[in-house]
Amino acid sequence: MGIFSEGIEVMSSPDGELVQLSWRGACYSIEPHPLCWYERRSWWESESRVPPGEGAGLVDLQMWRLQVRRAGIDDELTLDVVHHLPDGPWRVIKIYDAVEEVFERQELADGA
């Protein structure tokens, strides 16, 4: 099994709530109550030394499980995404559900 990772753009409300993401050229609303947890990253595999005070986001990865919905499409997608702290990129790392069918319907709706 290979590794899956695609960049996304995530927008937050002024109070920090995740509200929308942009992925594969489409905008998705993020359903309420996303799940957040932290996982340890194998930092020693890519970093030989970290200067004191510069390790924010080095050890822990912020993980999110999001349910998203594209405007005009009834199906929800469930995604696992990672946010590289403190202000790094967001990436989709896992897709749940019948994703092929969902993307097929979205392509048909887009006229592809």
Contacts in CASP RR format, 6 or more apart in sequence:
PFRMAT RR
TARGET T0000
AUTHOR 0000-0000-0000
METHOD contacts of the structure
MODEL  1
MGIFSEGIEVMSSPDGELVQLSWRGACYSIEPHPLCWYERRSWWESESRV
PPGEGAGLVDLQMWRLQVRRAGIDDELTLDVVHHLPDGPWRVIKIYDAVE
EVFERQELADGA
3 93 0 8 1.000
4 92 0 8 1.000
4 93 0 8 1.000
4 94 0 8 1.000
4 95 0 8 1.000
5 91 0 8 1.000
5 92 0 8 1.000
5 93 0 8 1.000
6 23 0 8 1.000
6 24 0 8 1.000
6 91 0 8 1.000
6 92 0 8 1.000
7 23 0 8 1.000
7 89 0 8 1.000
7 90 0 8 1.000
7 91 0 8 1.000
7 92 0 8 1.000
8 21 0 8 1.000
8 22 0 8 1.000
8 23 0 8 1.000
8 81 0 8 1.000
8 90 0 8 1.000
8 91 0 8 1.000
8 92 0 8 1.000
9 21 0 8 1.000
9 22 0 8 1.000
9 23 0 8 1.000
9 90 0 8 1.000
10 18 0 8 1.000
10 20 0 8 1.000
10 21 0 8 1.000
10 81 0 8 1.000
10 83 0 8 1.000
10 90 0 8 1.000
11 18 0 8 1.000
11 19 0 8 1.000
11 20 0 8 1.000
11 21 0 8 1.000
11 22 0 8 1.000
12 18 0 8 1.000
12 19 0 8 1.000
13 19 0 8 1.000
18 30 0 8 1.000
18 34 0 8 1.000
18 64 0 8 1.000
18 66 0 8 1.000
19 29 0 8 1.000
19 30 0 8 1.000
20 27 0 8 1.000
20 28 0 8 1.000
20 29 0 8 1.000
20 30 0 8 1.000
21 27 0 8 1.000
21 28 0 8 1.000
21 30 0 8 1.000
21 66 0 8 1.000
21 68 0 8 1.000
21 81 0 8 1.000
21 90 0 8 1.000
22 28 0 8 1.000
23 92 0 8 1.000
26 70 0 8 1.000
26 106 0 8 1.000
27 70 0 8 1.000
27 71 0 8 1.000
28 68 0 8 1.000
28 69 0 8 1.000
28 70 0 8 1.000
28 77 0 8 1.000
29 68 0 8 1.000
29 69 0 8 1.000
29 70 0 8 1.000
29 71 0 8 1.000
30 66 0 8 1.000
30 67 0 8 1.000
30 68 0 8 1.000
31 66 0 8 1.000
31 67 0 8 1.000
31 68 0 8 1.000
31 69 0 8 1.000
31 76 0 8 1.000
34 64 0 8 1.000
34 65 0 8 1.000
34 66 0 8 1.000
34 67 0 8 1.000
35 64 0 8 1.000
35 65 0 8 1.000
36 62 0 8 1.000
36 63 0 8 1.000
36 64 0 8 1.000
37 63 0 8 1.000
38 60 0 8 1.000
38 61 0 8 1.000
38 62 0 8 1.000
38 63 0 8 1.000
39 60 0 8 1.000
39 61 0 8 1.000
39 63 0 8 1.000
40 59 0 8 1.000
40 60 0 8 1.000
40 61 0 8 1.000
41 57 0 8 1.000
41 58 0 8 1.000
41 59 0 8 1.000
41 60 0 8 1.000
41 61 0 8 1.000
43 50 0 8 1.000
43 58 0 8 1.000
43 59 0 8 1.000
47 58 0 8 1.000
50 58 0 8 1.000
56 85 0 8 1.000
56 86 0 8 1.000
57 84 0 8 1.000
57 85 0 8 1.000
57 86 0 8 1.000
60 85 0 8 1.000
61 82 0 8 1.000
61 83 0 8 1.000
61 84 0 8 1.000
61 85 0 8 1.000
62 82 0 8 1.000
62 83 0 8 1.000
62 84 0 8 1.000
62 85 0 8 1.000
63 80 0 8 1.000
63 81 0 8 1.000
63 82 0 8 1.000
63 83 0 8 1.000
64 80 0 8 1.000
64 81 0 8 1.000
64 82 0 8 1.000
64 83 0 8 1.000
65 78 0 8 1.000
65 79 0 8 1.000
65 80 0 8 1.000
66 78 0 8 1.000
66 79 0 8 1.000
66 80 0 8 1.000
66 81 0 8 1.000
67 76 0 8 1.000
67 77 0 8 1.000
67 78 0 8 1.000
67 79 0 8 1.000
68 76 0 8 1.000
68 77 0 8 1.000
68 78 0 8 1.000
68 79 0 8 1.000
69 75 0 8 1.000
69 76 0 8 1.000
69 77 0 8 1.000
70 106 0 8 1.000
72 109 0 8 1.000
73 102 0 8 1.000
73 105 0 8 1.000
73 106 0 8 1.000
73 109 0 8 1.000
75 97 0 8 1.000
75 101 0 8 1.000
75 102 0 8 1.000
75 105 0 8 1.000
76 97 0 8 1.000
77 95 0 8 1.000
77 96 0 8 1.000
77 97 0 8 1.000
77 99 0 8 1.000
77 102 0 8 1.000
78 95 0 8 1.000
78 96 0 8 1.000
78 97 0 8 1.000
79 92 0 8 1.000
79 94 0 8 1.000
79 95 0 8 1.000
79 96 0 8 1.000
80 92 0 8 1.000
80 93 0 8 1.000
80 94 0 8 1.000
80 96 0 8 1.000
81 90 0 8 1.000
81 91 0 8 1.000
81 92 0 8 1.000
81 93 0 8 1.000
82 90 0 8 1.000
82 91 0 8 1.000
82 93 0 8 1.000
83 89 0 8 1.000
83 90 0 8 1.000
84 90 0 8 1.000
84 91 0 8 1.000
END
